Amino acid sequence: MTASFDTIILGAGLSGLTTAYHLTKQGYRVLVLEKNDRPGGAILSHSLGEFLCEGGPNSLQETPEFISLVKELGLEERLVFGDPKSPRYVYWQNKLIAVPLSPPAFLISSLISPLGKLKAGLEPFMPKGNPDESIAEFVERRLGREILVKLVAPFISGVYAGDPKALSVAAALPRLKALEDEHGSLVRSLLKGSQKQQGPRPIKRLCSFKNGLAELPYALARSLGEAVQYQSNIQRLEKNRDSSGYRLYLENGTSYDATTVICTSPAYIAATLLADFLPEAAQALNQIVYPAVATVCLAYPDGAFSTLTPSPCSTGGFGHLIPREQGVRSLGGIWNSSLFPGRAPKGWQLITCFIGGTTDPEAQTLSEEALFQTAHRDLQTVLGVAGGAKNLTLTLWKKAIPQYGMGHKERIATILKETEKLPGFYLAANYIDGVALGDCFTRAHRQSATIIDFLKTLQTQLKASDREA
Ligand SMILES: Cc1cc2nc3c(=O)[nH]c(=O)nc-3n(C[C@H](O)[C@H](O)[C@H](O)COP(=O)(O)OP(=O)(O)OC[C@H]3O[C@@H](n4cnc5c(N)ncnc54)[C@H](O)[C@@H]3O)c2cc1C
C-alpha cells in the first residue's frame, strides 16, 4: 500500500524545509524526500577542532521571514551577527582597496579614476537600453567600463560565480533594471529615495549561527521529525490516473502518493521528472547552466599577516574580491573569523577562497591538493600572507549556482506556464527568482500559501460533489 500525503516536497534544502515547516504548522500532512543523508542542501557547516568552516553559503542577510522563523524555532540565542558595514576589498593593481559603500565614499575612493567617476556622474543622462541586456552591457552603458570591471563584475563573481557578459540584467539584478525602467536613472532614484527616507535607512544585518548556517536546516528538520526522510532519491513522477494527485518513485522502487508536489531540486533534476509530461518545460529547465565552484577553507596564525596592508588582522572586514583582469585565479575570499565570532581559535584567522565559476570551468578538474595550493598562492599574492597555511576543508560543487542567463525571465515564464498544466505541482527553487538564502524564505512563504489555497479549494470542491451525489 502506498502512503499518501497532502504534500510531498522534493529536497531538504532551506527551501524545502521552510515550506514543509509552514505547511505542517497549518496541520497538513507533509513528507520531505531528500536524496542525501543530511538536511541543508547547499548549506554545509563543518566544525574542525575550534575552526568552523562553511562549505557552501557563509552568511545571509536578515529578512522579516527569517527573523520570525528563528524566533519560532527558539534559535534567537544561537544567532551571530556580522557588521553589514564591514569593509569589502577589491584587489586592483597589487593593492587591496576598500569598496566605496556610500556616495561620499565613492567620490573620494582611490579605486575609481576621476574619469571613471565623471562617466558614472553622467548616468542620469544615459538613454534606456534594450529590454534584455546583459549585466555588462547595462552597467557599461549607464555607469561606464571602470565601474563594470572594478565593482560590478567582482560582485557578480561573488554572488553568482558568473560572467556579467552572460547574465541577464533583468533576471539577475531585477531591482537595478527596475530603477532604470521606473526613474530613467539609477542615480536619480537613489537621490529621490534618500530625500523620501525619514531618518537613517535601516541596515539589514548579516547573520549566521554559533555553529554555522547549518544550525537552521537541522533545527527545521528536527521540528519536522519523521516527515523528513533521507537517502530518498526521487527518480520518477507519475500523474495519478484519476487526476487526484501524483505518485513519486524513489530509486529503490518505493512509491508515495500526494495531492500536491513541490520540487525544490535544481533545474536539471526537475527536467528529468517533467520530461514525459512537459517536454517544453524540461527543455527550458535543461538550458539553465550551473557552473562548478570550489570553496577552500584555510587558516593562518595572526603573525602571517602584515600590519601594513588591509587584512583580517589589521583592518578586519568581510573579505576580498578579485577582478578577472588581475591574473589571480581565485574569485575572492571571505574573512570568516573577522566577519563572525567563534570561527577560529584565538590567534588564528580563517579564510574561505572561491575558485571556479563560469569564467574558469577547468578549475573543477584540479586535484584537492592543487585547489589548496591555488588558494594559498592567491592569498600570498593578494594578502601577502607569510608562511604555510593550515588546510582545513574543501568542497567542490560540480553544479553550484544557477545562472540567470540571457532570456532567463522568458525561460522561467515558459516553464511556469507549462507547469500550470499539472494542477498541484509546483517548482520552488533558486533558479526561479533569486539565489540568496533570503529569497528561499520569501519563496517558501509564498509557495506554502499557494499550496494551502489549492488544498482548501480542492476540499471545497470535493464536499460540493459529495453533496450533489
Ligand atoms: C558555494 C555556494 C555559496 C553560496 N553563498 C551564499 C551566501 O553566502 N549567501 C546566500 O544568501 N546564498 C548563498 N548561496 C546560495 C544559496 O546557498 C542557495 O541558493 C540555497 O541554499 C538554495 O537552497 P534550496 O533549498 O533552494 O536548494 P538546495 O540547497 O540545492 O536543496 C535542494 C535539495 O534537493 C535535494 N535533491 C536534489 N535532487 C533530488 C532528488 N532527485 N530526490 C531527492 N532529493 C533531491 C538535494 O540533495 C538538496 O538537498 C551559495 C551557494 C553556493 C553553492
The ligand as an SDF file (V2000), in Angstrom:
LIG
                    3D

 53 58  0  0  0  0  0  0  0  0999 V2000
   29.2070   27.7000   -2.7670 C   0  0  0  0  0  0  0  0  0  0  0  0
   27.9510   28.4780   -2.5310 C   0  0  0  0  0  0  0  0  0  0  0  0
   28.0000   29.6660   -1.8010 C   0  0  0  0  0  0  0  0  0  0  0  0
   26.8270   30.3940   -1.5620 C   0  0  0  0  0  0  0  0  0  0  0  0
   26.8870   31.5260   -0.7870 N   0  0  0  0  0  0  0  0  0  0  0  0
   25.7460   32.1510   -0.4170 C   0  0  0  0  0  0  0  0  0  0  0  0
   25.7620   33.1660    0.5900 C   0  0  0  0  0  0  0  0  0  0  0  0
   26.8140   33.4710    1.1840 O   0  0  0  0  0  0  0  0  0  0  0  0
   24.5780   33.7590    0.9220 N   0  0  0  0  0  0  0  0  0  0  0  0
   23.3960   33.4070    0.3240 C   0  0  0  0  0  0  0  0  0  0  0  0
   22.3600   34.0010    0.6530 O   0  0  0  0  0  0  0  0  0  0  0  0
   23.3400   32.4130   -0.6100 N   0  0  0  0  0  0  0  0  0  0  0  0
   24.4790   31.7660   -0.9770 C   0  0  0  0  0  0  0  0  0  0  0  0
   24.4370   30.7160   -1.8720 N   0  0  0  0  0  0  0  0  0  0  0  0
   23.1400   30.3440   -2.4850 C   0  0  0  0  0  0  0  0  0  0  0  0
   22.2620   29.5280   -1.5330 C   0  0  0  0  0  0  0  0  0  0  0  0
   23.0550   28.7370   -0.6880 O   0  0  0  0  0  0  0  0  0  0  0  0
   21.3240   28.6010   -2.3120 C   0  0  0  0  0  0  0  0  0  0  0  0
   20.6280   29.3140   -3.3240 O   0  0  0  0  0  0  0  0  0  0  0  0
   20.2940   27.9600   -1.3650 C   0  0  0  0  0  0  0  0  0  0  0  0
   20.9430   27.2820   -0.3110 O   0  0  0  0  0  0  0  0  0  0  0  0
   19.3990   27.0070   -2.1500 C   0  0  0  0  0  0  0  0  0  0  0  0
   18.5700   26.3090   -1.2370 O   0  0  0  0  0  0  0  0  0  0  0  0
   17.4360   25.3410   -1.8070 P   0  0  0  0  0  0  0  0  0  0  0  0
   16.8190   24.6560   -0.6720 O   0  0  0  0  0  0  0  0  0  0  0  0
   16.5510   26.0980   -2.7380 O   0  0  0  0  0  0  0  0  0  0  0  0
   18.2440   24.3010   -2.7330 O   0  0  0  0  0  0  0  0  0  0  0  0
   19.3430   23.2410   -2.2970 P   0  0  0  0  0  0  0  0  0  0  0  0
   20.0840   23.6980   -1.1080 O   0  0  0  0  0  0  0  0  0  0  0  0
   20.1000   22.9330   -3.5510 O   0  0  0  0  0  0  0  0  0  0  0  0
   18.4720   21.9600   -1.8810 O   0  0  0  0  0  0  0  0  0  0  0  0
   17.8970   21.0980   -2.8310 C   0  0  0  0  0  0  0  0  0  0  0  0
   17.8830   19.7150   -2.2010 C   0  0  0  0  0  0  0  0  0  0  0  0
   17.2620   18.8000   -3.1030 O   0  0  0  0  0  0  0  0  0  0  0  0
   17.9210   17.5570   -2.9800 C   0  0  0  0  0  0  0  0  0  0  0  0
   17.6460   16.7640   -4.1820 N   0  0  0  0  0  0  0  0  0  0  0  0
   18.0760   17.0040   -5.4460 C   0  0  0  0  0  0  0  0  0  0  0  0
   17.6260   16.0450   -6.2650 N   0  0  0  0  0  0  0  0  0  0  0  0
   16.8670   15.1920   -5.5370 C   0  0  0  0  0  0  0  0  0  0  0  0
   16.1200   14.0230   -5.8360 C   0  0  0  0  0  0  0  0  0  0  0  0
   16.0490   13.5230   -7.0770 N   0  0  0  0  0  0  0  0  0  0  0  0
   15.4510   13.3940   -4.8230 N   0  0  0  0  0  0  0  0  0  0  0  0
   15.5030   13.8870   -3.5530 C   0  0  0  0  0  0  0  0  0  0  0  0
   16.2180   14.9900   -3.2140 N   0  0  0  0  0  0  0  0  0  0  0  0
   16.8720   15.6490   -4.2040 C   0  0  0  0  0  0  0  0  0  0  0  0
   19.3780   17.9490   -2.8470 C   0  0  0  0  0  0  0  0  0  0  0  0
   20.1640   16.8920   -2.3000 O   0  0  0  0  0  0  0  0  0  0  0  0
   19.2770   19.1580   -1.9240 C   0  0  0  0  0  0  0  0  0  0  0  0
   19.3860   18.7980   -0.5750 O   0  0  0  0  0  0  0  0  0  0  0  0
   25.5820   29.9500   -2.1080 C   0  0  0  0  0  0  0  0  0  0  0  0
   25.5330   28.7630   -2.8580 C   0  0  0  0  0  0  0  0  0  0  0  0
   26.6910   28.0120   -3.0520 C   0  0  0  0  0  0  0  0  0  0  0  0
   26.6230   26.7150   -3.8150 C   0  0  0  0  0  0  0  0  0  0  0  0
  1  2  1  0
  2  3  1  0
  2 52  2  0
  3  4  2  0
  4  5  1  0
  4 50  1  0
  5  6  2  0
  6  7  1  0
  6 13  1  0
  7  8  2  0
  7  9  1  0
  9 10  1  0
 10 11  2  0
 10 12  1  0
 12 13  2  0
 13 14  1  0
 14 15  1  0
 14 50  1  0
 15 16  1  0
 16 17  1  0
 16 18  1  0
 18 19  1  0
 18 20  1  0
 20 21  1  0
 20 22  1  0
 22 23  1  0
 23 24  1  0
 24 25  2  0
 24 26  1  0
 24 27  1  0
 27 28  1  0
 28 29  2  0
 28 30  1  0
 28 31  1  0
 31 32  1  0
 32 33  1  0
 33 34  1  0
 33 48  1  0
 34 35  1  0
 35 36  1  0
 35 46  1  0
 36 37  1  0
 36 45  1  0
 37 38  2  0
 38 39  1  0
 39 40  1  0
 39 45  2  0
 40 41  1  0
 40 42  2  0
 42 43  1  0
 43 44  2  0
 44 45  1  0
 46 47  1  0
 46 48  1  0
 48 49  1  0
 50 51  2  0
 51 52  1  0
 52 53  1  0
M  END
$$$$
